[in-house]
Amino acid sequence: MTHVEHMQSVSLDDPVPGRQLLVASTGGHLAQLVKWSQLIGSDPDSLWITFKSPQSDSLLQHRRVMYVPYVAPRDFRGAVNALTRMMREIDWKEEAFTAAVTTGAAVGLAALTAARTHHVPAFYFESVSRVNGPSLTGKLASLDPRVHTCCQYQHWAGRRWKYRRSLFDSYETLPKPQVDNPRLFVTLGTIYPYRFDALVDAVLRSGLADSRTVWQLGTTERQGLPGKAVAQMRAAAFEDCARSADVVVTHAGVGTIMHLLEMGIYPVVVPRRAKRHEHIDDHQVQIASLLKSREISAVTEAEELCCDAIIAATKTSVRSASELGPGRDHRRGPVTTSTEFPTSGRTENS
């Protein structure tokens, strides 16, 4: 897309194409920002700020990246430290950013503060996982009228929130033969410090885990699991495991799910629950409900995951908009907005 074509396809509230400051936490936030960067005209020499991880190393190859120490959700001190580094180490005058764009979380809020201090137009794109309203980061960002805020759900858009279509709108399912003794790939996400033992226990109860099973556990360290267990894996290994499996069982992390859908995989999605201290809140329940309503994933609670549910998921695959042509919503007919989403890029966990 040329500069002129891009400017014709966006509104005046969109980031100006060019060298941008692009900031996000790793996981789903970073995966979505990579997609947005292709849409909003980010130049190749834009500066990315995130945490160092296998996902960021893979997604941001050959790009300019400033790695900052991990900032946990609602970690005020970590966010301040990240802000201090941005203010001190970036030559804001020399960079001459056309916009600062973030999808969250706390490190993104720090970037918006730094950008506004240097009079750089600031944009906050709320995550596709926020179905019923903004996250805490989004609420804080929206308090500053100089920050442009965008959401992916029309029912809660308003004066402060510009609506954009959801990243999950453009998929459909296709049938395939059932596998009665499926090979499993179980991926729990890597968000620190939240464990997800309930999902591990549920997979074990199903009786389907065996020597062929691969587990990506993140912080949920477990001993004696059947098959191979690792904490994290690089992009190529993740893709190999996902493609080799008959079923992928995953938490409801946006980054992971986006990647699996783009690979044509119909995952079994189990949301983390705040009541079990598996995440900071229940936003994964929201995203799981959205996936269920669009029928592009098998969704179940951890206590309800069973052998039959896992085997049933082997009968379905997914196809994305890139295979059917641009501008269509597979479940709702032609898309009425001019916004289209690219479909490339490695994703991980949120």
C-alpha positions in Angstrom: 0.0 0.0 0.0 1.4 3.4 -1.0 1.4 6.4 1.4 -1.4 8.0 -0.6 -3.5 4.8 -0.7 -3.0 4.4 3.1 -4.0 8.0 3.8 -7.2 7.5 1.7 -8.1 4.4 3.7 -7.8 5.8 7.2 -9.4 8.6 9.1 -7.7 11.7 10.5 -7.8 10.0 13.9 -5.4 7.3 12.7 -1.6 7.4 13.3 0.3 9.2 10.6 2.4 6.7 8.6 6.2 6.8 9.0 8.7 6.2 11.7 6.6 5.3 14.7 7.2 4.3 18.3 5.6 0.9 18.8 5.3 -0.4 22.3 3.7 -3.5 23.9 4.1 -6.2 26.4 5.0 -9.6 24.9 2.3 -12.1 24.2 -1.1 -11.1 22.7 -0.3 -7.4 23.1 2.8 -7.7 20.9 1.1 -10.0 18.4 -1.7 -7.6 17.8 0.6 -4.6 17.5 2.6 -6.4 14.8 -0.7 -6.7 12.8 -1.6 -3.1 13.5 1.8 -1.9 12.3 1.2 -3.4 8.9 -2.2 -1.6 8.8 -1.1 1.9 10.0 1.9 2.4 7.7 4.7 1.8 10.2 8.1 2.3 8.4 10.7 -0.5 8.7 12.9 1.8 10.8 10.2 2.3 13.4 11.4 1.7 17.0 9.8 -1.2 19.0 9.9 -1.4 22.8 9.0 -4.6 24.5 10.4 -7.4 26.7 13.0 -9.9 25.4 11.5 -13.4 24.9 11.4 -16.1 22.2 8.3 -14.5 20.8 9.7 -11.0 20.5 13.0 -12.3 19.1 11.1 -14.0 16.4 8.4 -11.4 15.6 10.8 -8.5 15.6 13.7 -10.0 13.6 15.5 -7.3 11.6 13.6 -4.5 13.3 14.9 -1.8 15.6 14.1 -3.0 19.1 14.7 -1.5 22.6 14.3 -4.2 25.2 13.2 -3.2 28.7 13.0 -5.3 31.8 9.7 -7.2 32.3 6.9 -5.1 33.7 4.2 -7.2 35.4 0.5 -6.3 35.2 -0.2 -3.3 37.5 3.5 -3.0 38.4 3.8 0.7 39.0 7.4 0.7 39.9 8.3 -1.3 36.8 6.4 1.0 34.6 8.1 4.1 36.1 11.5 2.4 35.4 10.5 1.7 31.8 9.4 5.3 31.4 12.7 6.6 32.8 14.6 4.5 30.3 12.5 5.8 27.4 13.0 9.4 28.5 16.7 9.0 29.0 17.8 6.6 26.1 15.7 7.7 23.2 16.8 10.7 21.2 13.3 12.0 20.7 14.3 15.0 18.5 16.4 12.8 16.2 13.8 10.1 15.9 11.0 12.5 15.0 8.3 9.9 15.5 5.0 10.5 13.6 3.1 8.6 16.3 3.4 6.5 19.4 1.2 3.4 19.3 0.6 0.8 22.0 -1.7 -2.1 22.6 -0.7 -2.3 26.3 -0.1 -3.1 29.0 1.7 -1.2 31.8 4.8 -0.6 29.6 2.5 0.8 26.9 1.1 3.3 29.4 4.7 4.4 30.2 5.3 4.9 26.4 2.1 7.1 26.1 3.4 9.3 28.9 6.8 9.6 27.3 5.3 10.4 23.9 2.9 13.1 25.2 5.9 14.7 27.1 7.6 15.0 23.7 4.5 16.1 21.8 4.3 12.9 19.8 0.7 12.0 18.8 -0.3 9.0 21.1 -2.6 6.1 20.2 -3.9 3.3 22.4 -5.5 0.3 20.6 -7.4 -1.8 23.1 -6.9 -5.6 22.9 -9.4 -7.8 21.1 -9.7 -9.7 24.4 -11.5 -6.8 26.0 -15.0 -7.7 24.8 -17.1 -5.8 27.4 -15.1 -2.7 28.0 -11.6 -1.4 28.4 -8.8 -2.8 30.5 -7.3 -0.9 33.4 -4.6 0.4 31.1 -7.2 1.5 28.6 -9.2 3.3 31.3 -6.1 5.1 32.4 -5.1 6.0 28.8 -8.6 7.3 28.1 -8.3 9.8 30.9 -5.9 11.9 28.8 -8.0 13.6 26.0 -4.8 13.9 24.0 -4.5 10.1 23.6 -6.5 8.6 20.7 -8.3 5.4 22.0 -9.6 2.6 19.8 -11.6 -0.5 20.5 -12.6 -3.6 18.5 -16.3 -3.9 19.6 -19.0 -1.5 18.5 -21.3 -2.1 21.4 -19.0 -0.3 23.8 -17.5 2.3 21.5 -18.3 5.9 22.3 -17.0 9.4 22.5 -13.6 8.3 23.8 -13.4 5.0 22.0 -13.3 4.7 18.2 -14.7 1.4 16.9 -12.6 -0.9 14.7 -13.6 -4.4 13.6 -12.4 -7.4 15.7 -9.4 -9.3 14.7 -11.4 -12.5 15.1 -14.1 -11.7 12.6 -12.6 -13.2 9.5 -12.4 -16.9 10.1 -14.6 -19.9 9.2 -14.4 -23.6 10.1 -14.1 -26.6 7.8 -14.6 -30.3 8.5 -11.9 -32.9 8.6 -11.7 -36.6 9.6 -11.8 -37.4 13.3 -8.7 -38.8 15.1 -9.6 -41.2 17.9 -6.2 -41.3 19.6 -4.9 -37.7 19.1 -1.5 -36.4 19.6 -1.7 -33.4 22.0 0.2 -30.1 22.2 -0.7 -28.3 25.4 0.4 -24.6 25.7 -0.4 -22.6 28.8 1.1 -19.3 28.0 4.1 -17.7 29.6 2.7 -14.8 31.6 4.6 -14.5 34.9 3.8 -15.3 37.7 0.5 -17.0 37.0 0.3 -20.8 37.0 -2.4 -22.8 35.3 -2.4 -26.2 37.1 -6.1 -26.7 36.6 -5.6 -27.1 32.9 -2.7 -29.5 33.3 -4.7 -31.6 35.8 -7.7 -31.6 33.4 -5.6 -32.9 30.5 -4.2 -35.6 32.7 -7.7 -36.6 33.8 -8.8 -37.0 30.1 -6.4 -40.0 29.8 -5.2 -38.7 26.4 -1.8 -37.4 27.5 1.0 -39.9 26.5 4.6 -40.1 25.4 3.7 -38.1 22.3 2.3 -35.1 24.2 4.3 -31.8 24.3 3.7 -29.3 27.1 4.6 -25.7 27.0 4.2 -24.8 30.6 5.4 -21.2 31.1 5.5 -20.7 34.9 3.5 -23.9 35.7 6.5 -26.0 36.5 5.5 -29.7 36.9 7.4 -32.9 37.2 6.6 -36.3 35.8 4.3 -35.3 33.0 4.0 -37.8 30.2 5.7 -36.7 27.0 8.0 -33.7 26.7 7.6 -30.6 28.9 9.3 -27.2 28.4 8.8 -23.7 29.9 9.1 -21.8 26.6 10.0 -22.5 23.0 11.0 -20.5 20.0 8.6 -19.7 17.2 9.8 -22.5 14.9 9.5 -25.1 17.6 6.0 -23.8 18.6 4.8 -24.1 15.0 6.3 -27.6 14.5 4.6 -28.8 17.7 1.2 -27.2 16.7 1.3 -28.7 13.2 2.4 -32.1 14.4 -0.4 -32.3 16.9 -3.9 -33.6 16.2 -5.3 -31.2 18.9 -3.9 -28.1 20.5 -5.2 -27.4 24.0 -4.5 -23.8 25.1 -5.3 -21.1 27.6 -7.4 -18.2 26.2 -4.4 -16.0 25.4 -5.0 -13.8 22.4 -1.5 -14.2 21.0 -1.6 -17.9 21.0 -5.1 -18.2 19.6 -4.5 -15.7 16.8 -1.4 -17.7 15.8 -3.2 -21.0 15.9 -6.1 -19.7 13.8 -3.8 -18.3 11.2 -2.2 -21.8 11.0 -5.6 -23.3 10.3 -5.8 -24.9 13.7 -9.1 -25.3 15.6 -7.9 -25.2 19.2 -9.5 -26.4 22.5 -9.5 -23.2 24.5 -9.7 -23.2 28.3 -9.8 -19.7 30.0 -7.8 -18.9 33.0 -9.8 -17.9 36.1 -9.0 -15.1 38.5 -10.7 -17.0 41.4 -8.0 -19.6 41.0 -5.3 -16.9 40.8 -4.5 -17.9 37.2 -4.6 -14.3 35.9 -5.1 -10.8 37.1 -8.8 -10.8 36.0 -11.3 -12.8 34.0 -10.7 -11.2 30.6 -9.8 -14.6 29.2 -13.4 -15.7 29.9 -14.5 -12.8 27.7 -12.3 -13.8 24.8 -13.3 -17.5 25.2 -17.0 -16.5 25.0 -16.3 -14.5 21.8 -14.5 -17.5 20.2 -17.4 -19.8 21.2 -20.0 -17.4 19.7 -18.1 -17.3 16.4 -17.7 -21.1 16.6 -14.0 -20.9 15.7 -12.6 -22.7 18.7 -13.8 -25.5 21.1 -14.3 -23.7 24.4 -14.6 -25.3 27.8 -13.9 -24.6 31.5 -11.0 -26.6 33.0 -13.3 -28.7 35.2 -15.4 -29.6 32.1 -12.5 -30.6 29.8 -12.8 -34.3 28.9 -11.7 -36.9 26.5 -14.7 -36.6 24.3 -14.3 -32.8 24.0 -10.7 -33.1 22.9 -11.4 -35.8 20.4 -14.3 -33.9 18.9 -12.0 -31.0 18.2 -10.0 -33.1 15.8 -12.9 -33.0 13.3 -12.5 -29.3 12.6 -10.0 -26.9 10.9 -10.0 -23.2 10.3 -9.6 -21.0 7.3 -8.7 -17.3 7.4 -9.7 -14.3 5.3 -6.4 -14.3 3.5 -7.5 -17.5 1.8 -10.9 -16.2 0.7 -10.1 -12.6 -0.3 -10.0 -9.3 1.6 -12.9 -7.4 3.0 -15.2 -10.3 4.1 -16.4 -11.4 7.4 -17.1 -15.1 7.0 -20.0 -15.3 9.5 -21.6 -12.0 8.6 -21.1 -11.3 4.9 -19.3 -8.3 3.4 -17.5 -6.1 5.9 -18.8 -2.5 5.8 -15.6 -0.9 7.2 -12.6 -0.1 5.1 -10.3 -1.5 7.7 -8.6 -4.8 6.7 -6.2 -6.8 8.8 -3.0 -8.5 7.7 -2.6 -12.1 8.6 1.1 -12.8 8.9 3.2 -12.8 12.0 4.2 -15.1 14.9 2.1 -14.8 18.1 2.5 -16.2 21.5 0.7 -15.7 24.8 -1.3 -13.2 26.9 
